[in-house]
């Protein structure tokens, strides 16, 4: 087991940032750690990387307790925090060489070259870090987290500031790293979680509210189901709302509607009958796939 968290509590004065949090992450698992702002994500990551101690409970990384064996943990963990700490006056190669020296690496030059190539810093490697765009600074932070070849990667908003092309590259890199390392990442981009992660842990108000695969979370029972229906011309929304079991009706685009109805009921016959009565043609009808974003909103309603 790469990460084992049992009964972690973190108290800041009267505020309880983490409230008896427990989970385990196995080797070579890519796990998305999600939650609203202030839910406790960054606090949990800081505990796992030995930046802050827990008030109660135990956190073990690669077999080492974060309180009593912090140096052993740090040698085995690569960490990219939300606010990426970089030496802006250093050149990219100089910065990475310094970090390699801090880790006591003997093959510093080779490691720096490999990291520059792996995270796509080649075109910018001769610039000062302070001259880089936010996206390239994120790449420097990722290279810094990887340079000592850690067993566990903890990434807090790793794709913040990247353009769409850079997103594709970094997501592919994280997915590739997951084949050889344990990866725990925090993000607010749900498509990123579905594209990268094997598993999702959702935290809200300091407590774990879900721990499952993205597919399993999407298929959880809900009060309403949604049909996407395309007519040849637009009916009035209030007419659709009069259909039995229909709770909501929203125009998506053109003449396509999203019609939410009670879960466990089949609204299709009523919609077809309605279309015949109104002289409408149904050009298409399909069940709308439930997204992880919708599940996230349901689980973290304030």
C-alpha positions, 0 to 999 in steps of 0.5 A: 500500500502506497498511502494509508490514512486512518482517522486523520483530524486536523484542527486549526483553533476552533476550525476542524479542517479534517474530520476523521478522514480514512482511505488507502491508495495502492501502488500504481493507482491514479486517484482524483482527490476532489472537493469544493474550496475549503473542503480540506484537500490541500490540508490532507496533501500537506499532511501526506507530504510532511508540511503539517502534522495531523492533530489526530490519526495516522498517515503512512506513505510507502510504509513510513509514518509522516510524523516520525519518519518525515525524511524517509517520506520526503525521499519517496514523494514528489509534490507539486503544491497549488501555489508552485514555489519556484526561484524566479531569478534562476534559469530553468536548467539552473533551477532543476540542477539546484533541486537535484542537488538538494536531493543529493543526486549524483547524476544531476545533469542527466536527470535535468536533461531527462526532466526537461524532455519529459515535461516538454520544457525544451523550447524554454529551457534557456530562459529564467523561470520568471520569464516563463508563462504560467503554463511553463512554470507549472511544467517546471514545478512538475519536473521539480516534483519528478526529478528524484524519481519518487514512488508517490506523486502528489499534485495539487491542481497540476494543470492550472494555467495550461492552454488546451494543447498543453493540457493534452500533453500533461494529462498524457504524462500523468496517465503514463506516470500512473503506470509506474508510480502512485499518483494523487491529484487534486483538480476542479476539472471533472473531464480531467478526472474522468480522463486520468483517474482510476478512482475518485475520492470526494471530500466535503467539510473535512469528511469523505463523502464518496470513494469509488470509480468515476463510472460507479459514481455516475451510475448511482441512483438519483431522483431524476433521469434526463432525456435529450429529445430533438423535435423538428420545431420548438414546443413551448417549455410549459407544454413539456412540463405538463407531461406526467412525471416531467420535472424540468425542460430546458432548451439545449440548442436548436430544437433539442431539449433536455427533459428531466423526469422521475427516476424509474419511470419511462417518459418516452411514450408520453413524449411521443404522444405529445409530439403526435398531438402537437403535430411535431416530429421527433428527430431523435431521443436518447438518454443523457449521460450523467456527468461526474460534475453532476454527481460532485454537485449532489454530494457537496451541496452546502 
